[in-house]
Amino acid sequence: MINARTDVGFGNTLFIRGDGPGLNWEKGARLDCIASDHWKIELEAGSRPVVFKLLINDEQWNSGPDYTADVSSTVTVHPEF
């Protein structure tokens, strides 16, 4: 599971793009909004780490390098835009 702790503003949605189970770099997958500053997504099981970035409304990329996570664990990131 990937948790993202960030407030993207009222009416906006957080998406994830990357390389891993169920992900690609062309179109994002929507994260579930848990609270105004907490988003999450559960990815399919895989045998290799996931490389990803987060986007507001599947358009505005988070700043900084790509994230890497093991899909068998829970990861929390704090993206900046």
C-alpha positions, 0 to 999 in steps of 0.5 A: 500500500502507498500512502501519500500525505499531502493536501492537493486542494479542494476539488483536486485528486491525486494520481500515481504513474509509474513502473510496477503492477497496474501502473504505467507512465502514460496514464495515472491511477486514482488514489483514494482520498482518506482525509484532506491530506491523506491519500492511499492506493493498494497495488497488485502484488509483484516481485519487484519494487515499484517506481512511481511519481504522483500527480495532481489531477493526473497533470501536475507531477510532484517535484523531486526524484521518482519514488521506489517502494516494495509493494509487499510493504506499506510506504508513506510519502510526502510529495511536494508540488 
